Amino acid sequence: MTAIGRRAVRLEHLLTAPNASLRDLDEAVALVLEHDLVGALTVSPWLVKAARRKLGRSHLRLGTIIGYGHGGQLLAVKAFEASKALEQGATQIDFVMNGGALISGEEETVYNDMLGVVDMAHSALAVAGVIIEAETLPDELIRKACRIAERAGVDQVVTSNGLATARHAVALTSVLRDCVGPRVQVKAAGRFKDAEEVSAAFVAGAAHLAAVLTPGLIEGVAATLPVGPQEPAAVGAAASRR
């Protein structure tokens, strides 16, 4: 069995488009419940409560994205949004890093921004991931962002909010995998269209892959990748922030 087959292949379906509706949610829930290969559903914040209800007792991870877009919201805004999502049933919080603060050399601002959301997620036993929009960042700043993220205790670093091309997601997956230690997982997020692109992301070091999934893509992945048992990511230990 290949290296891909020895670890869990976890796909995540994204329903975060600006106009995502309740009808879209019905279709998304039906899709993820039908396919064992899908381990998570990530929705817009306003859909979290309805998604939790529709998923019922399913063990699928329910995620949302905080700070969608630029990540420059005040920490209090991100913290409030995260708290409401957790209250309504989210078990995974991905949030966009404050890239402007990073570029400006405000490392403590970036750290506190991450720590505030991570601590809130972990207090609810939820997984916390930071989205590093790295397309315009030099490698030095990407590495610095990863060091800060690891210090803040994130469970996963994410390549984008899902709008990046598969090629960009795969390339950044490799960079992020090299920048973080073994405790932190990498999630490749982007516009993946076929099993070959998905395979490339896992070869590059992704533990999870997030995309707008289709039955054809899921079946293609199932047909080409040996799949091991799914295992949830461990919530990061506070000691990792030291």
Secondary structure in CASP SS format (residue, H / E / C, confidence):
PFRMAT SS
TARGET T0000
AUTHOR 0000-0000-0000
METHOD secondary structure of the structure
MODEL  1
M C 1.00
T C 1.00
A H 1.00
I H 1.00
G H 1.00
R H 1.00
R C 1.00
A C 1.00
V C 1.00
R E 1.00
L E 1.00
E E 1.00
H E 1.00
L E 1.00
L E 1.00
T C 1.00
A C 1.00
P C 1.00
N C 1.00
A C 1.00
S C 1.00
L H 1.00
R H 1.00
D H 1.00
L H 1.00
D H 1.00
E H 1.00
A H 1.00
V H 1.00
A H 1.00
L H 1.00
V H 1.00
L H 1.00
E H 1.00
H C 1.00
D C 1.00
L C 1.00
V E 1.00
G E 1.00
A E 1.00
L E 1.00
T E 1.00
V E 1.00
S C 1.00
P H 1.00
W H 1.00
L H 1.00
V H 1.00
K H 1.00
A H 1.00
A H 1.00
R H 1.00
R H 1.00
K H 1.00
L H 1.00
G C 1.00
R C 1.00
S C 1.00
H C 1.00
L C 1.00
R E 1.00
L E 1.00
G E 1.00
T E 1.00
I E 1.00
I E 1.00
G C 1.00
Y C 1.00
G C 1.00
H C 1.00
G C 1.00
G C 1.00
Q C 1.00
L C 1.00
L H 1.00
A H 1.00
V H 1.00
K H 1.00
A H 1.00
F H 1.00
E H 1.00
A H 1.00
S H 1.00
K H 1.00
A H 1.00
L H 1.00
E H 1.00
Q C 1.00
G C 1.00
A C 1.00
T C 1.00
Q E 1.00
I E 1.00
D E 1.00
F E 1.00
V E 1.00
M C 1.00
N C 1.00
G H 1.00
G H 1.00
A H 1.00
L H 1.00
I H 1.00
S C 1.00
G C 1.00
E C 1.00
E H 1.00
E H 1.00
T H 1.00
V H 1.00
Y H 1.00
N H 1.00
D H 1.00
M H 1.00
L H 1.00
G H 1.00
V H 1.00
V H 1.00
D H 1.00
M H 1.00
A H 1.00
H H 1.00
S H 1.00
A C 1.00
L C 1.00
A C 1.00
V E 1.00
A E 1.00
G E 1.00
V E 1.00
I E 1.00
I C 1.00
E C 1.00
A C 1.00
E C 1.00
T C 1.00
L C 1.00
P C 1.00
D H 1.00
E H 1.00
L H 1.00
I H 1.00
R H 1.00
K H 1.00
A H 1.00
C H 1.00
R H 1.00
I H 1.00
A H 1.00
E H 1.00
R H 1.00
A H 1.00
G C 1.00
V C 1.00
D C 1.00
Q E 1.00
V E 1.00
V E 1.00
T C 1.00
S C 1.00
N C 1.00
G C 1.00
L C 1.00
A C 1.00
T E 1.00
A H 1.00
R H 1.00
H H 1.00
A H 1.00
V H 1.00
A H 1.00
L H 1.00
T H 1.00
S H 1.00
V H 1.00
L H 1.00
R H 1.00
D H 1.00
C H 1.00
V C 1.00
G C 1.00
P C 1.00
R C 1.00
V C 1.00
Q E 1.00
V E 1.00
K E 1.00
A E 1.00
A E 1.00
G C 1.00
R E 1.00
F C 1.00
K C 1.00
D C 1.00
A H 1.00
E H 1.00
E H 1.00
V H 1.00
S H 1.00
A H 1.00
A H 1.00
F H 1.00
V H 1.00
A C 1.00
G C 1.00
A C 1.00
A C 1.00
H E 1.00
L E 1.00
A E 1.00
A E 1.00
V C 1.00
L C 1.00
T C 1.00
P H 1.00
G H 1.00
L H 1.00
I H 1.00
E H 1.00
G H 1.00
V H 1.00
A H 1.00
A H 1.00
T H 1.00
L C 1.00
P C 1.00
V C 1.00
G C 1.00
P C 1.00
Q C 1.00
E C 1.00
P C 1.00
A C 1.00
A C 1.00
V C 1.00
G C 1.00
A C 1.00
A H 1.00
A H 1.00
S H 1.00
R H 1.00
R C 1.00
END
